[in-house]
Amino acid sequence: MNLKIRAPFFFIEDFPEAEQRPVHYIISNISSAIAIVDHFQHSLELFIEARARREVARKSLHAITHTQDRRQSEDLELLSKKMKSWIEMSARQGAMLAYSCEQLRQKDSSLFPLCPTFYSGVDKALLKESRIIFQKAFPSIAKVRLPAAHPFEHGSSPKDVDSHAAQDLIEFPIHDEYLGLPMIDSKISVCGEELQYHSTVKGQLVGYTLSKNTLKMLFESVRTYALAFGQLDHSACE
């Protein structure tokens, strides 16, 4: 899958002096959003590699007989734990990257009123389309970001638990059976080549998926966002 997005190129000097600083930051934010797509892909690749290596380690552990070297068994157990940690890291990193992408879009929205000349050349329909694509892929990412960024703090005190736990028990799959739980704290589930992350935040169960599909949707969202500035793009005229 080709994930290359060409950043639009602008001459800041083409715009009124009062608008040049906000335009500078908008240009920077577009480039940062494009970079986020690459990093999100790397998070997905880390998960896929770690999942495969952990599966090999676990199968090798089962194949070891009692007569074999105990050190080999310990090494495989350590590798399995390390790959589990990598999987968790990729889930949290993916959540924070998606959240950052949305934050950049909101920053730009706050800057548009400061550069009306620039904004007049932006395709508003494409801005809206980009936002819709993103929201379909990551509908609750703003809430997911809190437990993803603070995995060991989210439920670390009675006050935190009372703040985030649901009033009613939440049916959630744990070890192949559904259990009723008041709070889900950074639960990570591997479903083939999809990594699902869930947590309760302010009484609601929220989550997101790190997968090839969400990567594709993030790419399409950012690509569409960059295209919204096409009328102002000098490189498109070369």
MDAnalysis code that builds the backbone (N, CA, C; Angstrom):
import MDAnalysis as mda
import numpy as np

u = mda.Universe.empty(714, n_residues=238, atom_resindex=np.repeat(np.arange(238), 3), trajectory=True)
u.add_TopologyAttr("name", ["N", "CA", "C"] * 238)
u.add_TopologyAttr("resid", np.arange(1, 239))
u.add_TopologyAttr("resname", ["MET", "ASN", "LEU", "LYS", "ILE", "ARG", "ALA", "PRO", "PHE", "PHE", "PHE", "ILE", "GLU", "ASP", "PHE", "PRO", "GLU", "ALA", "GLU", "GLN", "ARG", "PRO", "VAL", "HIS", "TYR", "ILE", "ILE", "SER", "ASN", "ILE", "SER", "SER", "ALA", "ILE", "ALA", "ILE", "VAL", "ASP", "HIS", "PHE", "GLN", "HIS", "SER", "LEU", "GLU", "LEU", "PHE", "ILE", "GLU", "ALA", "ARG", "ALA", "ARG", "ARG", "GLU", "VAL", "ALA", "ARG", "LYS", "SER", "LEU", "HIS", "ALA", "ILE", "THR", "HIS", "THR", "GLN", "ASP", "ARG", "ARG", "GLN", "SER", "GLU", "ASP", "LEU", "GLU", "LEU", "LEU", "SER", "LYS", "LYS", "MET", "LYS", "SER", "TRP", "ILE", "GLU", "MET", "SER", "ALA", "ARG", "GLN", "GLY", "ALA", "MET", "LEU", "ALA", "TYR", "SER", "CYS", "GLU", "GLN", "LEU", "ARG", "GLN", "LYS", "ASP", "SER", "SER", "LEU", "PHE", "PRO", "LEU", "CYS", "PRO", "THR", "PHE", "TYR", "SER", "GLY", "VAL", "ASP", "LYS", "ALA", "LEU", "LEU", "LYS", "GLU", "SER", "ARG", "ILE", "ILE", "PHE", "GLN", "LYS", "ALA", "PHE", "PRO", "SER", "ILE", "ALA", "LYS", "VAL", "ARG", "LEU", "PRO", "ALA", "ALA", "HIS", "PRO", "PHE", "GLU", "HIS", "GLY", "SER", "SER", "PRO", "LYS", "ASP", "VAL", "ASP", "SER", "HIS", "ALA", "ALA", "GLN", "ASP", "LEU", "ILE", "GLU", "PHE", "PRO", "ILE", "HIS", "ASP", "GLU", "TYR", "LEU", "GLY", "LEU", "PRO", "MET", "ILE", "ASP", "SER", "LYS", "ILE", "SER", "VAL", "CYS", "GLY", "GLU", "GLU", "LEU", "GLN", "TYR", "HIS", "SER", "THR", "VAL", "LYS", "GLY", "GLN", "LEU", "VAL", "GLY", "TYR", "THR", "LEU", "SER", "LYS", "ASN", "THR", "LEU", "LYS", "MET", "LEU", "PHE", "GLU", "SER", "VAL", "ARG", "THR", "TYR", "ALA", "LEU", "ALA", "PHE", "GLY", "GLN", "LEU", "ASP", "HIS", "SER", "ALA", "CYS", "GLU"])
u.atoms.positions = np.array([
    [0.841, -1.195, 0.000],
    [0.000, 0.000, 0.000],
    [0.882, 1.254, 0.000],
    [0.669, 2.100, -0.974],
    [1.457, 3.323, -1.106],
    [0.907, 4.394, -0.164],
    [1.724, 4.761, 0.818],
    [1.277, 5.725, 1.824],
    [1.976, 7.078, 1.676],
    [2.451, 7.352, 0.483],
    [3.141, 8.611, 0.251],
    [2.140, 9.752, 0.055],
    [2.344, 10.812, 0.807],
    [1.524, 12.017, 0.683],
    [2.458, 13.196, 0.404],
    [2.184, 13.899, -0.656],
    [3.022, 15.050, -0.976],
    [2.502, 16.281, -0.245],
    [3.373, 16.888, 0.540],
    [2.978, 18.096, 1.269],
    [2.851, 19.264, 0.300],
    [1.814, 20.067, 0.406],
    [1.681, 21.251, -0.461],
    [2.787, 22.261, -0.150],
    [3.150, 23.026, -1.144],
    [4.231, 24.001, -0.997],
    [3.672, 25.412, -1.198],
    [3.985, 26.294, -0.254],
    [3.486, 27.663, -0.317],
    [4.637, 28.654, -0.213],
    [4.462, 29.815, -0.830],
    [5.336, 30.956, -0.591],
    [4.650, 31.833, 0.451],
    [5.180, 31.827, 1.655],
    [4.558, 32.601, 2.731],
    [4.481, 34.078, 2.366],
    [5.463, 34.544, 1.582],
    [5.509, 35.953, 1.205],
    [4.343, 36.369, 0.318],
    [3.612, 35.375, -0.232],
    [2.462, 35.698, -1.077],
    [1.294, 36.257, -0.275],
    [1.353, 36.092, 1.043],
    [0.226, 36.476, 1.886],
    [0.563, 37.722, 2.696],
    [-0.458, 38.447, 3.127],
    [-0.212, 39.664, 3.915],
    [0.691, 39.372, 5.114],
    [1.485, 40.348, 5.478],
    [2.469, 40.144, 6.540],
    [1.823, 39.676, 7.844],
    [0.643, 40.195, 8.145],
    [-0.049, 39.828, 9.384],
    [-0.485, 38.360, 9.389],
    [-0.583, 37.758, 8.206],
    [-1.031, 36.377, 8.102],
    [0.127, 35.379, 8.025],
    [1.308, 35.869, 7.824],
    [2.418, 34.972, 7.522],
    [2.766, 34.026, 8.672],
    [2.690, 34.515, 9.898],
    [3.037, 33.641, 11.018],
    [2.038, 32.495, 11.181],
    [0.719, 32.747, 11.218],
    [-0.209, 31.616, 11.295],
    [-0.103, 30.674, 10.094],
    [0.146, 31.214, 8.896],
    [0.321, 30.356, 7.715],
    [1.531, 29.447, 7.909],
    [2.590, 29.999, 8.477],
    [3.794, 29.185, 8.754],
    [3.447, 27.982, 9.614],
    [2.649, 28.196, 10.666],
    [2.312, 27.092, 11.565],
    [1.359, 26.098, 10.906],
    [0.470, 26.578, 10.066],
    [-0.420, 25.665, 9.341],
    [0.398, 24.756, 8.427],
    [1.369, 25.336, 7.715],
    [2.238, 24.540, 6.842],
    [2.977, 23.483, 7.651],
    [3.498, 23.891, 8.797],
    [4.223, 22.960, 9.667],
    [3.309, 21.843, 10.160],
    [2.072, 22.183, 10.500],
    [1.131, 21.189, 11.010],
    [0.736, 20.170, 9.942],
    [0.618, 20.620, 8.700],
    [0.322, 19.684, 7.604],
    [1.453, 18.671, 7.466],
    [2.681, 19.143, 7.499],
    [3.842, 18.251, 7.402],
    [3.884, 17.286, 8.583],
    [3.533, 17.772, 9.773],
    [3.527, 16.914, 10.957],
    [2.456, 15.835, 10.840],
    [1.293, 16.184, 10.303],
    [0.221, 15.197, 10.126],
    [0.646, 14.105, 9.146],
    [1.358, 14.502, 8.097],
    [1.868, 13.522, 7.129],
    [2.869, 12.592, 7.801],
    [3.728, 13.140, 8.662],
    [4.703, 12.326, 9.392],
    [4.012, 11.360, 10.341],
    [2.887, 11.768, 10.911],
    [2.141, 10.910, 11.832],
    [1.676, 9.642, 11.133],
    [1.279, 9.751, 9.871],
    [0.862, 8.555, 9.122],
    [1.998, 7.531, 9.087],
    [3.225, 8.000, 8.826],
    [4.387, 7.103, 8.820],
    [4.589, 6.460, 10.182],
    [4.504, 7.241, 11.234],
    [4.717, 6.708, 12.581],
    [3.610, 5.726, 12.976],
    [2.376, 5.999, 12.548],
    [1.276, 5.082, 12.827],
    [1.524, 3.748, 12.127],
    [2.024, 3.823, 10.892],
    [2.377, 2.598, 10.167],
    [3.473, 1.829, 10.910],
    [4.451, 2.543, 11.447],
    [5.528, 1.887, 12.189],
    [4.994, 1.217, 13.459],
    [4.005, 1.843, 14.098],
    [3.386, 1.230, 15.275],
    [2.695, -0.067, 14.896],
    [2.001, -0.054, 13.760],
    [1.336, -1.265, 13.281],
    [2.353, -2.350, 12.954],
    [3.437, -1.974, 12.283],
    [4.479, -2.941, 11.930],
    [5.149, -3.516, 13.175],
    [5.349, -2.679, 14.192],
    [5.919, -3.156, 15.460],
    [5.003, -4.199, 16.087],
    [3.702, -3.914, 16.106],
    [2.741, -4.866, 16.652],
    [2.778, -6.192, 15.903],
    [2.752, -6.136, 14.563],
    [2.718, -7.365, 13.763],
    [3.984, -8.194, 13.984],
    [5.129, -7.523, 14.032],
    [6.391, -8.239, 14.261],
    [6.441, -8.831, 15.665],
    [6.043, -8.050, 16.659],
    [6.074, -8.529, 18.044],
    [5.106, -9.685, 18.242],
    [3.923, -9.601, 17.621],
    [2.941, -10.697, 17.735],
    [3.511, -11.988, 17.159],
    [4.161, -11.890, 15.995],
    [4.730, -13.073, 15.351],
    [5.864, -13.671, 16.189],
    [6.749, -12.816, 16.708],
    [7.880, -13.298, 17.497],
    [7.413, -13.896, 18.821],
    [6.365, -13.328, 19.400],
    [5.834, -13.881, 20.655],
    [5.202, -15.247, 20.421],
    [4.511, -15.378, 19.292],
    [3.888, -16.660, 18.978],
    [4.947, -17.737, 18.785],
    [6.040, -17.415, 18.112],
    [7.136, -18.368, 17.928],
    [7.729, -18.753, 19.277],
    [7.940, -17.768, 20.134],
    [8.515, -18.036, 21.457],
    [7.604, -18.937, 22.281],
    [6.310, -18.696, 22.236],
    [5.360, -19.494, 23.022],
    [5.278, -20.921, 22.499],
    [5.312, -21.086, 21.172],
    [5.300, -22.439, 20.601],
    [6.582, -23.181, 20.947],
    [7.699, -22.476, 20.938],
    [8.972, -23.105, 21.285],
    [8.990, -23.523, 22.746],
    [8.367, -22.729, 23.601],
    [8.288, -23.071, 25.015],
    [7.511, -24.365, 25.226],
    [6.414, -24.515, 24.504],
    [5.603, -25.728, 24.632],
    [6.356, -26.957, 24.129],
    [7.279, -26.728, 23.185],
    [7.999, -27.859, 22.591],
    [9.186, -28.315, 23.436],
    [9.595, -27.496, 24.384],
    [10.747, -27.854, 25.219],
    [10.382, -28.983, 26.183],
    [11.241, -29.985, 26.266],
    [11.028, -31.094, 27.196],
    [11.732, -30.801, 28.508],
    [11.396, -31.573, 29.523],
    [11.983, -31.361, 30.845],
    [13.486, -31.612, 30.853],
    [13.969, -32.363, 29.897],
    [15.398, -32.685, 29.867],
    [16.229, -31.599, 29.184],
    [15.569, -30.650, 28.565],
    [16.307, -29.613, 27.861],
    [16.793, -28.526, 28.828],
    [17.682, -27.694, 28.345],
    [18.306, -26.649, 29.143],
    [17.267, -25.678, 29.703],
    [17.301, -25.493, 31.024],
    [16.367, -24.573, 31.659],
    [16.611, -23.134, 31.201],
    [17.874, -22.831, 30.890],
    [18.214, -21.485, 30.439],
    [17.469, -21.140, 29.150],
    [17.345, -22.104, 28.263],
    [16.622, -21.870, 27.012],
    [15.173, -21.511, 27.304],
    [14.574, -22.212, 28.259],
    [13.188, -21.940, 28.635],
    [13.053, -20.537, 29.215],
    [13.999, -20.136, 30.053],
    [13.959, -18.807, 30.649],
    [14.120, -17.717, 29.587],
    [14.998, -17.963, 28.616],
    [15.207, -16.994, 27.544],
    [13.937, -16.814, 26.712],
    [13.252, -17.911, 26.437],
    [12.023, -17.840, 25.650],
    [10.912, -17.127, 26.428],
    [10.849, -17.377, 27.717],
    [9.851, -16.697, 28.543],
    [10.121, -15.195, 28.574],
    [11.391, -14.835, 28.677],
    [11.762, -13.420, 28.673],
    [11.421, -12.775, 27.334],
    [11.683, -13.477, 26.236],
    [11.359, -12.960, 24.906],
    [9.854, -12.772, 24.759],
    [9.083, -13.733, 25.253],
    [7.629, -13.637, 25.166],
    [7.109, -12.423, 25.935],
    [7.666, -12.189, 27.122],
    [7.257, -11.027, 27.923],
    [7.655, -9.722, 27.232],
    [8.851, -9.712, 26.632],
    [9.319, -8.515, 25.941],
    [8.412, -8.200, 24.756],
    [8.021, -9.225, 23.993],
    [7.153, -8.991, 22.839],
    [5.765, -8.538, 23.290],
    [5.296, -9.040, 24.418],
    [4.012, -8.579, 24.971],
    [4.093, -7.095, 25.309],
    [5.229, -6.687, 25.868],
    [5.433, -5.276, 26.185],
    [5.470, -4.442, 24.911],
    [6.116, -4.944, 23.858],
    [6.156, -4.227, 22.585],
    [4.762, -4.053, 22.007],
    [3.942, -5.081, 22.127],
    [2.562, -5.004, 21.635],
    [1.799, -3.915, 22.377],
    [1.971, -3.872, 23.696],
    [1.298, -2.839, 24.490],
    [1.803, -1.450, 24.119],
    [3.108, -1.323, 23.889],
    [3.690, -0.041, 23.493],
    [3.123, 0.423, 22.152],
    [2.979, -0.495, 21.206],
    [2.465, -0.122, 19.888],
    [1.011, 0.336, 19.984],
    [0.231, -0.297, 20.875],
    [-1.164, 0.104, 21.052],
    [-1.262, 1.516, 21.614],
    [-0.470, 1.801, 22.637],
    [-0.511, 3.136, 23.248],
    [0.040, 4.194, 22.290],
    [1.119, 3.854, 21.590],
    [1.713, 4.807, 20.647],
    [0.740, 5.143, 19.529],
    [0.066, 4.134, 19.003],
    [-0.909, 4.370, 17.937],
    [-2.021, 5.300, 18.383],
    [-2.494, 5.106, 19.616],
    [-3.563, 5.963, 20.146],
    [-3.106, 7.409, 20.259],
    [-1.913, 7.619, 20.773],
    [-1.421, 8.980, 20.958],
    [-1.125, 9.663, 19.627],
    [-0.688, 8.881, 18.628],
    [-0.442, 9.445, 17.306],
    [-1.745, 9.902, 16.654],
    [-2.767, 9.056, 16.723],
    [-4.057, 9.426, 16.137],
    [-4.620, 10.666, 16.837],
    [-4.483, 10.706, 18.163],
    [-4.948, 11.863, 18.924],
    [-4.200, 13.126, 18.497],
    [-2.883, 13.018, 18.329],
    [-2.075, 14.167, 17.922],
    [-2.485, 14.676, 16.546],
    [-2.829, 13.753, 15.660],
    [-3.257, 14.145, 14.316],
    [-4.523, 15.000, 14.391],
    [-5.452, 14.597, 15.215],
    [-6.681, 15.368, 15.369],
    [-6.400, 16.719, 16.031],
    [-5.472, 16.744, 16.964],
    [-5.123, 17.994, 17.627],
    [-4.512, 18.994, 16.640],
    [-3.699, 18.498, 15.714],
    [-3.121, 19.378, 14.696],
    [-4.216, 20.004, 13.836],
    [-5.214, 19.205, 13.503],
    [-6.329, 19.717, 12.696],
    [-7.067, 20.825, 13.469],
    [-7.264, 20.604, 14.763],
    [-7.955, 21.609, 15.569],
    [-7.115, 22.880, 15.723],
    [-5.798, 22.712, 15.829],
    [-4.914, 23.876, 15.889],
    [-5.051, 24.709, 14.615],
    [-5.083, 24.014, 13.475],
    [-5.237, 24.731, 12.203],
    [-6.566, 25.479, 12.153],
    [-7.618, 24.829, 12.644],
    [-8.939, 25.479, 12.637],
    [-8.919, 26.772, 13.448],
    [-8.138, 26.782, 14.527],
    [-8.043, 27.993, 15.345],
    [-7.180, 29.068, 14.673],
    [-6.319, 28.639, 13.732],
    [-5.440, 29.587, 13.041],
    [-6.089, 30.181, 11.787],
    [-7.049, 29.483, 11.201],
    [-7.664, 29.954, 9.955],
    [-8.238, 31.379, 10.062],
    [-8.914, 31.724, 11.170],
    [-9.447, 33.097, 11.255],
    [-8.356, 34.171, 11.250],
    [-7.121, 33.783, 11.558],
    [-6.018, 34.739, 11.609],
    [-5.386, 34.972, 10.234],
    [-5.785, 34.153, 9.260],
    [-5.223, 34.312, 7.908],
    [-6.332, 34.154, 6.869],
    [-7.256, 35.113, 6.810],
    [-8.415, 35.001, 5.918],
    [-8.058, 34.920, 4.442],
    [-6.990, 35.590, 4.034],
    [-6.588, 35.519, 2.624],
    [-6.182, 34.092, 2.265],
    [-5.370, 33.510, 3.092],
    [-4.947, 32.120, 2.898],
    [-6.149, 31.184, 2.943],
    [-6.985, 31.358, 3.945],
    [-8.123, 30.454, 4.158],
    [-9.122, 30.518, 3.008],
    [-9.197, 31.646, 2.329],
    [-10.146, 31.784, 1.217],
    [-9.809, 30.831, 0.071],
    [-8.538, 30.375, 0.016],
    [-8.139, 29.452, -1.043],
    [-8.185, 27.998, -0.637],
    [-8.675, 27.718, 0.568],
    [-8.740, 26.347, 1.069],
    [-10.077, 25.720, 0.691],
    [-10.046, 24.470, 0.266],
    [-11.265, 23.744, -0.109],
    [-11.949, 23.243, 1.164],
    [-13.018, 23.922, 1.564],
    [-13.699, 23.570, 2.817],
    [-14.384, 22.214, 2.750],
    [-14.830, 21.831, 1.578],
    [-15.490, 20.528, 1.430],
    [-14.501, 19.389, 1.709],
    [-13.259, 19.549, 1.246],
    [-12.240, 18.532, 1.506],
    [-11.832, 18.514, 2.978],
    [-11.808, 19.670, 3.617],
    [-11.545, 19.707, 5.059],
    [-12.596, 18.888, 5.808],
    [-13.847, 19.080, 5.423],
    [-14.945, 18.351, 6.069],
    [-14.845, 16.856, 5.787],
    [-14.549, 16.490, 4.542],
    [-14.424, 15.078, 4.177],
    [-13.301, 14.419, 4.979],
    [-12.185, 15.120, 5.122],
    [-11.064, 14.597, 5.893],
    [-11.470, 14.331, 7.333],
    [-12.215, 15.253, 7.916],
    [-12.654, 15.107, 9.310],
    [-13.605, 13.925, 9.460],
    [-14.492, 13.731, 8.497],
    [-15.455, 12.621, 8.557],
    [-14.737, 11.281, 8.493],
    [-13.755, 11.167, 7.596],
    [-12.984, 9.926, 7.483],
    [-12.282, 9.609, 8.801],
    [-11.674, 10.628, 9.393],
    [-10.954, 10.434, 10.657],
    [-11.908, 9.992, 11.770],
    [-13.046, 10.644, 11.867],
    [-13.985, 10.327, 12.940],
    [-14.567, 8.920, 12.810],
    [-14.696, 8.434, 11.588],
    [-15.156, 7.061, 11.384],
    [-14.116, 6.061, 11.876],
    [-12.840, 6.394, 11.686],
    [-11.768, 5.488, 12.097],
    [-11.497, 5.556, 13.591],
    [-11.599, 6.760, 14.165],
    [-11.218, 6.970, 15.566],
    [-12.278, 7.809, 16.287],
    [-13.480, 7.270, 16.464],
    [-14.583, 8.077, 17.010],
    [-14.389, 8.543, 18.448],
    [-13.604, 7.826, 19.245],
    [-13.451, 8.211, 20.661],
    [-11.992, 8.412, 21.046],
    [-11.169, 8.809, 20.078],
    [-9.724, 8.866, 20.319],
    [-9.362, 9.909, 21.370],
    [-10.129, 10.981, 21.491],
    [-9.815, 12.003, 22.494],
    [-9.896, 11.428, 23.904],
    [-10.860, 10.531, 24.124],
    [-10.996, 9.900, 25.440],
    [-9.994, 8.764, 25.620],
    [-9.678, 8.069, 24.541],
    [-8.718, 6.957, 24.616],
    [-7.331, 7.459, 25.003],
    [-7.022, 8.673, 24.585],
    [-5.676, 9.207, 24.795],
    [-5.287, 9.224, 26.278],
    [-6.229, 9.520, 27.183],
    [-5.907, 9.634, 28.614],
    [-5.320, 8.342, 29.189],
    [-6.025, 7.205, 29.108],
    [-5.435, 5.975, 29.653],
    [-4.247, 5.478, 28.850],
    [-4.225, 5.757, 27.529],
    [-3.100, 5.313, 26.706],
    [-1.815, 6.033, 27.108],
    [-1.936, 7.311, 27.437],
    [-0.763, 8.098, 27.812],
    [-0.349, 7.868, 29.260],
    [-1.282, 7.419, 30.097],
    [-1.001, 7.219, 31.525],
    [-1.475, 5.835, 31.968],
    [-0.900, 4.776, 31.402],
    [-1.421, 3.427, 31.639],
    [-1.318, 2.953, 33.084],
    [-0.374, 3.455, 33.831],
    [-0.193, 2.991, 35.201],
    [-0.820, 3.927, 36.227],
    [-1.410, 5.004, 35.759],
    [-2.020, 5.975, 36.663],
    [-3.546, 5.950, 36.596],
    [-4.080, 5.432, 35.506],
    [-5.509, 5.563, 35.221],
    [-6.379, 4.989, 36.340],
    [-5.994, 3.859, 36.886],
    [-6.779, 3.248, 37.964],
    [-5.947, 3.023, 39.202],
    [-5.117, 4.004, 39.535],
    [-4.124, 3.808, 40.596],
    [-4.593, 4.239, 41.982],
    [-5.806, 4.741, 42.089],
    [-6.319, 5.147, 43.402],
    [-7.832, 4.972, 43.429],
    [-8.422, 4.868, 44.626],
    [-9.888, 4.761, 44.699],
    [-10.592, 5.925, 44.009],
    [-10.012, 7.121, 44.109],
    [-10.616, 8.287, 43.467],
    [-10.637, 8.124, 41.955],
    [-9.515, 7.626, 41.382],
    [-9.451, 7.424, 39.935],
    [-10.463, 6.381, 39.484],
    [-10.528, 5.299, 40.232],
    [-11.457, 4.222, 39.868],
    [-12.891, 4.721, 39.939],
    [-13.241, 5.431, 41.016],
    [-14.599, 5.960, 41.153],
    [-14.922, 6.951, 40.039],
    [-13.904, 7.685, 39.586],
    [-14.112, 8.685, 38.539],
    [-14.365, 8.047, 37.183],
    [-13.698, 6.928, 36.908],
    [-13.755, 6.350, 35.563],
    [-14.623, 5.090, 35.446],
    [-14.906, 4.432, 36.547],
    [-15.672, 3.181, 36.471],
    [-17.104, 3.436, 36.020],
    [-17.656, 2.456, 35.323],
    [-19.044, 2.542, 34.871],
    [-19.992, 2.219, 36.029],
    [-21.168, 2.806, 35.998],
    [-22.145, 2.540, 37.054],
    [-22.677, 1.112, 36.966],
    [-22.811, 0.615, 35.741],
    [-23.253, -0.762, 35.522],
    [-22.071, -1.601, 35.058],
    [-22.125, -2.903, 35.318],
    [-21.049, -3.790, 34.897],
    [-20.962, -3.834, 33.372],
    [-19.748, -3.876, 32.866],
    [-19.506, -3.931, 31.424],
    [-19.141, -5.350, 31.040],
    [-19.875, -5.917, 30.082],
    [-19.565, -7.254, 29.602],
    [-18.351, -7.171, 28.685],
    [-17.274, -7.836, 29.093],
    [-16.035, -7.733, 28.330],
    [-15.360, -9.094, 28.268],
    [-14.829, -9.484, 27.068],
    [-14.202, -10.807, 26.946],
    [-12.842, -10.858, 27.637],
    [-12.697, -11.740, 28.606],
    [-11.444, -11.983, 29.314],
    [-11.176, -13.488, 29.291],
    [-10.073, -13.879, 28.656],
    [-9.700, -15.299, 28.580],
    [-10.852, -16.148, 28.042],
    [-11.379, -15.737, 26.895],
    [-12.389, -16.502, 26.147],
    [-13.747, -16.577, 26.843],
    [-13.994, -15.744, 27.835],
    [-15.331, -15.693, 28.419],
    [-15.662, -14.248, 28.784],
    [-16.958, -13.946, 28.756],
    [-17.387, -12.589, 29.035],
    [-17.611, -12.421, 30.538],
    [-16.981, -11.391, 31.086],
    [-17.098, -11.099, 32.502],
    [-17.685, -9.709, 32.690],
    [-18.479, -9.535, 33.729],
    [-19.026, -8.230, 34.046],
    [-18.067, -7.469, 34.939],
    [-17.535, -6.368, 34.417],
    [-16.536, -5.608, 35.156],
    [-16.954, -4.141, 35.260],
    [-16.676, -3.488, 36.392],
    [-17.026, -2.076, 36.509],
    [-16.042, -1.155, 35.797],
    [-14.797, -1.649, 35.593],
    [-13.787, -0.806, 34.978],
    [-12.833, -1.642, 34.146],
    [-12.573, -1.187, 32.947],
    [-11.590, -1.806, 32.065],
    [-10.400, -0.858, 32.007],
    [-9.253, -1.301, 32.456],
    [-8.083, -0.435, 32.516],
    [-7.045, -0.880, 31.486],
    [-7.027, -0.185, 30.343],
    [-6.042, -0.436, 29.283],
    [-5.995, -1.907, 28.876],
    [-7.146, -2.449, 28.493],
    [-7.229, -3.835, 28.034],
    [-6.843, -3.913, 26.563],
    [-5.854, -4.743, 26.253],
    [-5.361, -4.892, 24.888],
    [-5.681, -6.298, 24.392],
    [-6.344, -6.374, 23.246],
    [-6.757, -7.655, 22.678],
    [-6.174, -7.811, 21.281],
    [-5.566, -8.954, 21.026],
    [-5.007, -9.256, 19.713],
    [-6.012, -10.110, 18.946],
    [-6.432, -9.618, 17.796],
    [-7.381, -10.339, 16.944],
    [-6.764, -10.452, 15.552],
    [-5.976, -11.491, 15.344],
    [-5.277, -11.642, 14.076],
    [-4.254, -10.534, 13.924],
    [-4.377, -9.762, 12.852],
    [-3.478, -8.640, 12.619],
    [-4.103, -7.318, 13.046],
    [-5.098, -7.395, 13.922],
    [-5.713, -6.209, 14.512],
    [-5.405, -6.160, 16.002],
    [-5.137, -4.980, 16.493],
    [-4.866, -4.775, 17.905],
    [-5.932, -3.833, 18.448],
    [-6.728, -4.329, 19.374],
    [-7.818, -3.537, 19.931],
    [-7.459, -3.075, 21.336],
    [-7.711, -1.804, 21.584],
    [-7.389, -1.196, 22.882],
    [-8.683, -0.656, 23.487],
    [-8.958, -1.011, 24.750],
    [-10.164, -0.531, 25.422],
    [-9.846, -0.067, 26.833],
    [-10.619, 0.903, 27.290],
    [-10.518, 1.373, 28.665],
    [-11.796, 2.119, 29.010],
    [-12.113, 2.178, 30.283],
    [-13.250, 2.994, 30.694],
    [-12.745, 4.379, 31.078],
    [-13.443, 5.393, 30.596],
    [-13.105, 6.782, 30.880],
    [-14.393, 7.511, 31.237],
    [-14.434, 8.061, 32.435],
    [-15.613, 8.791, 32.909],
    [-16.888, 7.953, 32.751],
    [-16.773, 6.665, 33.060],
    [-17.940, 5.788, 33.045],
    [-18.280, 5.185, 31.703],
    [-17.539, 5.511, 30.660],
    [-17.821, 4.994, 29.321],
    [-16.693, 4.075, 28.860],
    [-17.065, 2.995, 28.190],
    [-16.074, 2.114, 27.581],
    [-15.690, 2.704, 26.230],
    [-14.422, 3.030, 26.067],
    [-13.934, 3.623, 24.819],
    [-12.777, 2.777, 24.294],
    [-12.470, 2.947, 23.024],
    [-11.375, 2.168, 22.464],
    [-11.056, 2.593, 21.040],
    [-10.064, 1.936, 20.493],
    [-9.695, 2.156, 19.100],
    [-8.992, 0.898, 18.610],
    [-8.800, 0.800, 17.301],
    [-8.157, -0.364, 16.702],
    [-6.938, 0.068, 15.902],
    [-5.834, -0.613, 16.142],
    [-4.613, -0.443, 15.342],
    [-4.609, -1.562, 14.318],
    [-4.790, -1.214, 13.066],
    [-4.930, -2.235, 12.024],
    [-4.589, -1.634, 10.661],
    [-4.513, -2.490, 9.659],
    [-4.284, -2.004, 8.301],
    [-5.433, -1.111, 7.846],
    [-6.635, -1.412, 8.305],
    [-7.788, -0.617, 7.898],
    [-7.746, 0.782, 8.506],
    [-7.434, 0.893, 9.808],
    [-7.376, 2.223, 10.417],
    [-6.170, 3.009, 9.888],
    [-5.089, 2.299, 9.554],
    [-3.957, 2.974, 8.912],
    [-4.385, 3.561, 7.575],
    [-5.114, 2.781, 6.787],
    [-5.583, 3.249, 5.483],
    [-6.501, 4.461, 5.637],
    [-7.380, 4.424, 6.647],
    [-8.308, 5.531, 6.850],
    [-7.578, 6.783, 7.351],
    [-6.568, 6.593, 8.197],
    [-5.762, 7.733, 8.637],
    [-5.046, 8.355, 7.446],
    [-4.483, 7.497, 6.605],
    [-3.815, 7.973, 5.399],
    [-4.775, 8.761, 4.511],
    [-5.961, 8.220, 4.280],
    [-6.939, 8.898, 3.416],
    [-7.372, 10.219, 4.026],
    [-7.513, 10.255, 5.345],
    [-7.907, 11.489, 6.014],
    [-6.843, 12.572, 5.835],
    [-5.587, 12.218, 6.081],
    [-4.501, 13.200, 5.970],
    [-4.267, 13.579, 4.508],
    [-4.351, 12.607, 3.595],
    [-4.173, 12.905, 2.169],
    [-5.245, 13.893, 1.705],
    [-6.485, 13.657, 2.116],
    [-7.581, 14.554, 1.746],
    [-7.376, 15.934, 2.356],
    [-6.869, 15.956, 3.582],
    [-6.596, 17.233, 4.250],
    [-5.547, 18.030, 3.475],
    [-4.479, 17.356, 3.064],
    [-3.429, 18.028, 2.300],
    [-3.965, 18.533, 0.957],
    [-4.845, 17.749, 0.333],
    [-5.423, 18.151, -0.955],
    [-6.301, 19.400, -0.828],
    [-6.818, 19.645, 0.376],
    [-7.680, 20.808, 0.583],
    [-6.930, 22.113, 0.331],
    [-5.599, 22.057, 0.368],
    [-4.783, 23.243, 0.154],
    [-4.209, 23.290, -1.265],
    [-4.748, 22.430, -2.136],
    [-4.220, 22.300, -3.491],
    [-4.258, 23.566, -4.310],
    [-5.294, 24.379, -4.129],
    [-5.411, 25.613, -4.912],
    [-4.278, 26.583, -4.581],
    [-3.699, 26.448, -3.390],
    [-2.627, 27.343, -2.948],
    [-1.244, 26.751, -3.186],
    [-1.220, 25.507, -3.674],
    [0.030, 24.743, -3.791],
    [0.803, 25.179, -5.032],
    [1.959, 25.799, -4.829],
    [2.774, 26.250, -5.958],
    [3.404, 25.087, -6.709],
    [3.735, 24.012, -5.996],
    [4.396, 22.882, -6.667],
    [3.463, 22.205, -7.653],
    [2.127, 22.331, -7.440],
    [1.178, 21.718, -8.368],
    [1.145, 22.445, -9.706],
    [1.676, 23.669, -9.726],
    [1.664, 24.453, -10.970],
    [2.955, 24.328, -11.752],
    [3.936, 23.635, -11.185],
    [5.226, 23.534, -11.851],
    [5.213, 22.497, -12.967],
])
